[in-house]
Amino acid sequence: MKSIIIMAIMGMFTLNAYTQNQIKMKKVNFNSEGAKLVGNLYYPTNYKEGTTYPAIIVSGSWTTVKEQMAGLYAQHFAEQGFITLAFDFRNFGESEGEPRFYESPQLKKVDIKNAVTYLSGLKEVETSKIGAFGVCAGAMYTLMAAAEDDRIHTVVTAASWLHDEEAVKLFYGGEEGVNEKINAAKAAKKKYAQDGSVAYIPTISTTDETAAMYGPYDYYLNPERGAIKEWSADQFAVMSWEDWLTTNPMPSAEKINCPILMIHSDGAVLPNYTKKFFNAIRTEDKRLHWMDTELESPYHQFNFYDQDAEIKETIKEAVAWFNQKL
């Protein structure tokens, strides 16, 4: 395990290093069901006022904020000629929403659709050329949104987290563990409705088995990677478990009509589920790009968040796809 962590640290590509590049960015906000969401809007390096550009909405993993992997990918895409938006979903980061740190895939799906509405109203965005990119759970939210919103003209995913009721048992203690978490979530929701109090557990821990993520996952533990000050390592709303564990994105595949590129590997999380989802997509305009890795599943997953080799390959494939499909 120690060697895996060392490999994960080597060759890291940090957001702080990347922001040294001269990319125009401005903080923006938009409405999602009454909540003000805050985002960073990035402009292409060759941006000229009065010209319209294709745009990409970028979403990161569960519990994350715009300054983590979403912002890193958004900046890379902006360098390649796109207007990009990385934003904090409701209940997280600078965005409004209560309770705080409440993870709900269904709500995040709606937030993405409202991000499309926001971009569609910008004079610098070519509304017929809005795409979306999601990494890890961000892929799940994005695919669910694309299944319902034909204003999303193409989607690219990287290291997609896609689960069903059987898959969650593999990560969360089998059927008994899943049921315990769902029951705890129901109790937490009832308590919140009664007095407004929110039950929290750690988001990440190597010692507390009740944490949302329990294990030596360097990205979330390392301040030089994902453990940044804007993100909470110690607050995951217990009520999130019901929403997370009962969401099944798999039926969305049959409802997607736009072109889809899915990037994954055997070392990323639940590789067979990405293949299963891909095969169920009805449109023939789809492609599966499989990366080589010697890392065991799920440890290659975290390389897609900030490691140089995975970022470069993902950006290369995604940009070629977006240029062709948008």
C-alpha positions as CSV (number, residue, x, y, z in Angstrom):
1,M,0.0,0.0,0.0
2,K,2.9,2.4,0.8
3,S,4.3,2.0,-2.7
4,I,0.9,2.8,-4.2
5,I,0.7,6.0,-2.2
6,I,4.3,7.0,-3.2
7,M,3.4,6.4,-6.9
8,A,0.3,8.5,-6.5
9,I,2.4,11.4,-5.1
10,M,5.1,11.3,-7.8
11,G,4.5,13.4,-10.9
12,M,1.6,15.4,-9.3
13,F,0.3,18.3,-11.2
14,T,-1.1,20.9,-8.8
15,L,-3.7,23.5,-9.3
16,N,-1.5,26.1,-7.8
17,A,1.2,25.5,-10.4
18,Y,-1.3,25.5,-13.2
19,T,-2.8,28.9,-12.2
20,Q,0.5,30.6,-13.1
21,N,-0.6,30.4,-16.7
22,Q,-2.4,33.6,-17.9
23,I,-6.0,32.6,-18.2
24,K,-8.8,35.1,-17.7
25,M,-11.2,34.0,-15.0
26,K,-14.0,35.7,-13.3
27,K,-16.2,34.7,-10.4
28,V,-19.9,34.4,-11.4
29,N,-23.1,33.3,-9.8
30,F,-26.4,31.8,-11.0
31,N,-29.6,30.5,-9.6
32,S,-30.6,26.9,-9.0
33,E,-34.0,26.4,-7.5
34,G,-33.6,29.5,-5.3
35,A,-30.0,28.9,-4.2
36,K,-27.2,31.2,-5.5
37,L,-24.5,29.0,-6.9
38,V,-21.0,30.4,-7.2
39,G,-18.6,29.5,-10.0
40,N,-15.4,30.3,-11.8
41,L,-15.9,31.2,-15.5
42,Y,-12.7,30.7,-17.6
43,Y,-12.1,32.3,-20.9
44,P,-9.9,31.0,-23.8
45,T,-6.4,32.4,-24.0
46,N,-7.3,33.8,-27.4
47,Y,-10.6,35.3,-26.2
48,K,-11.9,38.3,-28.2
49,E,-14.9,40.2,-27.1
50,G,-17.7,40.1,-29.5
51,T,-16.9,36.5,-30.6
52,T,-18.9,33.5,-29.4
53,Y,-17.2,30.3,-28.2
54,P,-18.2,26.7,-27.4
55,A,-18.6,26.1,-23.7
56,I,-18.0,23.2,-21.3
57,I,-19.5,22.7,-17.8
58,V,-17.0,20.8,-15.7
59,S,-17.9,18.8,-12.6
60,G,-15.7,17.1,-10.1
61,S,-16.1,14.2,-7.6
62,W,-18.6,14.0,-4.7
63,T,-18.1,16.4,-1.8
64,T,-15.6,18.5,-3.9
65,V,-15.4,22.2,-4.6
66,K,-14.6,24.1,-7.8
67,E,-11.0,24.7,-6.7
68,Q,-10.2,21.0,-6.9
69,M,-10.3,18.7,-10.0
70,A,-13.2,20.7,-11.7
71,G,-11.1,23.9,-11.7
72,L,-8.0,22.1,-12.9
73,Y,-9.8,20.6,-15.9
74,A,-11.7,23.8,-16.6
75,Q,-8.4,25.7,-16.9
76,H,-7.0,23.1,-19.3
77,F,-10.0,23.2,-21.5
78,A,-9.9,27.0,-21.5
79,E,-6.3,26.9,-22.8
80,Q,-7.6,24.8,-25.7
81,G,-10.2,27.4,-26.8
82,F,-13.3,26.8,-24.8
83,I,-15.2,28.9,-22.3
84,T,-15.5,26.7,-19.2
85,L,-17.5,26.8,-16.0
86,A,-16.5,25.1,-12.7
87,F,-18.9,25.8,-9.9
88,D,-19.7,24.8,-6.4
89,F,-22.8,22.7,-6.2
90,R,-25.5,23.8,-3.7
91,N,-24.6,23.0,-0.1
92,F,-20.8,23.2,-0.9
93,G,-18.1,25.7,-1.1
94,E,-19.2,29.3,-1.8
95,S,-22.6,28.3,-3.0
96,E,-25.8,28.6,-0.9
97,G,-27.8,25.7,0.2
98,E,-28.7,24.0,3.4
99,P,-27.9,21.7,5.1
100,R,-24.2,22.2,4.4
101,F,-22.2,19.3,3.0
102,Y,-25.3,17.5,2.0
103,E,-24.5,15.2,-1.0
104,S,-27.4,14.6,-3.3
105,P,-26.8,13.3,-6.9
106,Q,-30.4,14.3,-7.8
107,L,-29.8,17.9,-6.7
108,K,-26.5,18.1,-8.4
109,K,-28.1,16.9,-11.6
110,V,-30.5,19.8,-11.4
111,D,-27.6,22.2,-10.7
112,I,-25.9,21.1,-13.9
113,K,-29.1,21.8,-15.9
114,N,-29.3,25.2,-14.3
115,A,-25.6,25.8,-15.2
116,V,-26.6,25.1,-18.8
117,T,-29.3,27.8,-18.5
118,Y,-26.8,30.2,-17.1
119,L,-24.3,29.6,-20.0
120,S,-27.1,29.8,-22.5
121,G,-27.7,33.4,-21.4
122,L,-24.1,34.6,-22.0
123,K,-23.5,36.6,-25.1
124,E,-20.0,35.1,-25.5
125,V,-21.3,31.5,-25.5
126,E,-22.5,29.8,-28.7
127,T,-25.6,28.2,-27.2
128,S,-25.7,25.4,-29.8
129,K,-22.3,24.3,-28.7
130,I,-22.5,23.6,-24.9
131,G,-20.9,20.4,-23.7
132,A,-20.2,18.9,-20.3
133,F,-17.3,17.1,-18.7
134,G,-17.4,15.1,-15.5
135,V,-14.8,13.2,-13.5
136,C,-15.6,10.5,-11.0
137,A,-19.1,11.2,-9.5
138,G,-19.2,14.3,-11.6
139,A,-19.6,12.0,-14.5
140,M,-22.6,10.4,-12.9
141,Y,-24.3,13.8,-12.3
142,T,-23.4,14.9,-15.8
143,L,-24.8,11.8,-17.5
144,M,-28.0,12.0,-15.5
145,A,-28.4,15.6,-16.6
146,A,-27.6,14.9,-20.2
147,A,-30.3,12.2,-20.3
148,E,-32.9,14.9,-19.4
149,D,-31.5,18.0,-21.1
150,D,-30.9,18.1,-24.8
151,R,-29.2,21.5,-24.5
152,I,-26.1,19.5,-23.5
153,H,-24.8,18.6,-26.9
154,T,-22.0,16.2,-26.0
155,V,-20.5,14.7,-22.9
156,V,-17.0,13.4,-22.0
157,T,-16.4,11.5,-18.7
158,A,-13.2,10.5,-17.0
159,A,-12.9,7.7,-14.4
160,S,-16.7,7.7,-14.0
161,W,-18.2,6.6,-10.8
162,L,-21.4,4.8,-11.8
163,H,-23.2,2.4,-9.4
164,D,-26.4,0.5,-8.7
165,E,-27.8,-1.2,-5.6
166,E,-25.3,-4.1,-6.0
167,A,-22.2,-2.0,-6.6
168,V,-22.7,0.1,-3.5
169,K,-22.5,-3.0,-1.4
170,L,-18.9,-3.5,-2.5
171,F,-17.8,-0.2,-1.0
172,Y,-20.1,0.3,2.0
173,G,-20.2,-2.9,4.0
174,G,-22.4,-5.2,2.0
175,E,-26.2,-5.2,2.3
176,E,-26.0,-4.8,6.1
177,G,-23.7,-1.8,5.9
178,V,-25.7,-0.1,3.2
179,N,-28.9,-0.6,5.2
180,E,-27.3,0.8,8.3
181,K,-26.2,3.9,6.5
182,I,-29.6,4.5,4.9
183,N,-31.3,4.1,8.2
184,A,-28.9,6.5,9.8
185,A,-29.6,9.0,7.0
186,K,-33.3,8.7,7.5
187,A,-32.9,9.4,11.3
188,A,-30.6,12.4,10.5
189,K,-33.2,13.8,8.1
190,K,-35.9,13.4,10.8
191,K,-33.7,15.2,13.4
192,Y,-33.0,18.0,10.9
193,A,-36.7,18.5,10.2
194,Q,-37.4,18.6,13.9
195,D,-34.8,21.1,15.2
196,G,-32.5,22.0,12.3
197,S,-29.5,20.1,13.7
198,V,-27.2,18.3,11.2
199,A,-25.3,15.1,12.0
200,Y,-21.9,14.9,10.4
201,I,-19.1,12.4,10.0
202,P,-15.6,12.9,8.6
203,T,-15.4,13.1,4.8
204,I,-12.0,11.3,4.8
205,S,-10.1,9.4,7.5
206,T,-7.5,6.7,7.8
207,T,-8.6,5.9,11.4
208,D,-12.3,6.5,11.6
209,E,-14.2,3.7,9.9
210,T,-17.4,5.7,9.9
211,A,-16.0,8.3,7.5
212,A,-17.5,8.7,4.1
213,M,-14.2,7.8,2.6
214,Y,-12.1,5.4,4.8
215,G,-8.6,4.7,3.5
216,P,-5.2,6.0,2.6
217,Y,-6.5,8.1,-0.3
218,D,-3.6,10.6,-0.8
219,Y,-5.5,13.0,-3.0
220,Y,-7.9,13.9,-0.1
221,L,-5.3,13.8,2.6
222,N,-2.5,15.8,1.0
223,P,-2.7,19.6,1.1
224,E,-0.5,19.7,-2.0
225,R,-3.3,17.8,-3.9
226,G,-7.0,17.8,-2.9
227,A,-6.9,18.6,0.8
228,I,-7.2,22.3,0.2
229,K,-8.6,24.9,2.6
230,E,-11.8,25.4,0.5
231,W,-12.8,21.8,1.0
232,S,-14.1,20.1,4.1
233,A,-12.3,16.9,5.2
234,D,-14.3,16.6,8.4
235,Q,-18.0,17.3,7.5
236,F,-20.1,14.9,5.5
237,A,-23.8,15.2,6.3
238,V,-25.0,11.8,7.5
239,M,-28.4,12.4,5.7
240,S,-26.5,12.2,2.4
241,W,-26.2,8.4,2.6
242,E,-29.8,7.7,1.6
243,D,-29.5,9.9,-1.5
244,W,-26.1,8.6,-2.5
245,L,-26.8,4.9,-1.9
246,T,-30.2,4.8,-3.5
247,T,-29.3,6.7,-6.7
248,N,-29.0,4.5,-9.7
249,P,-27.7,6.3,-12.8
250,M,-27.7,3.2,-15.0
251,P,-31.2,3.6,-16.5
252,S,-30.0,7.1,-17.8
253,A,-27.9,5.4,-20.4
254,E,-30.8,4.5,-22.6
255,K,-32.1,8.1,-22.5
256,I,-28.9,9.7,-23.8
257,N,-29.0,10.8,-27.4
258,C,-25.9,13.1,-27.6
259,P,-22.4,12.0,-28.5
260,I,-20.5,10.4,-25.6
261,L,-16.8,9.8,-24.9
262,M,-16.0,7.8,-21.8
263,I,-12.4,7.6,-20.5
264,H,-11.6,4.9,-17.9
265,S,-9.1,2.2,-17.0
266,D,-9.0,-1.2,-15.2
267,G,-7.3,0.6,-12.3
268,A,-10.1,3.2,-11.9
269,V,-13.3,2.6,-9.9
270,L,-15.9,0.0,-11.0
271,P,-14.6,-0.4,-14.5
272,N,-17.2,-3.0,-15.5
273,Y,-19.9,-0.5,-14.6
274,T,-18.5,2.1,-17.0
275,K,-18.5,-0.6,-19.7
276,K,-22.0,-1.6,-18.8
277,F,-23.3,2.0,-19.0
278,F,-21.4,2.6,-22.2
279,N,-22.9,-0.5,-23.9
280,A,-26.4,0.6,-22.8
281,I,-26.2,4.1,-24.5
282,R,-28.5,3.9,-27.5
283,T,-26.7,6.4,-29.7
284,E,-24.1,5.0,-32.0
285,D,-22.1,8.2,-31.7
286,K,-20.0,7.0,-28.7
287,R,-16.5,5.9,-27.9
288,L,-14.8,4.2,-25.0
289,H,-11.1,5.2,-24.4
290,W,-9.3,2.8,-22.1
291,M,-6.1,3.9,-20.4
292,D,-3.2,1.5,-19.5
293,T,-2.2,1.3,-15.9
294,E,-0.4,-1.0,-13.5
295,L,-2.3,0.4,-10.5
296,E,-5.0,-1.7,-8.9
297,S,-8.6,-0.6,-8.8
298,P,-9.5,1.9,-7.4
299,Y,-6.1,3.6,-6.9
300,H,-5.7,4.7,-10.5
301,Q,-9.0,6.7,-10.0
302,F,-7.2,9.4,-8.0
303,N,-4.6,9.9,-10.8
304,F,-7.3,11.3,-13.0
305,Y,-7.8,14.1,-10.5
306,D,-4.4,15.8,-10.8
307,Q,-1.6,13.6,-12.1
308,D,0.2,14.9,-15.2
309,A,0.1,11.7,-17.4
310,E,-3.6,11.1,-16.8
311,I,-4.6,14.7,-17.1
312,K,-2.7,15.1,-20.4
313,E,-4.1,12.0,-22.0
314,T,-7.7,12.9,-20.8
315,I,-7.4,16.5,-22.1
316,K,-6.0,15.3,-25.5
317,E,-8.9,12.8,-26.0
318,A,-11.5,15.2,-24.7
319,V,-10.5,18.2,-26.7
320,A,-10.4,16.2,-29.9
321,W,-13.9,15.0,-29.1
322,F,-15.3,18.4,-28.2
323,N,-13.8,20.0,-31.2
324,Q,-15.4,17.4,-33.4
325,K,-18.8,17.2,-31.7
326,L,-19.4,20.8,-30.7
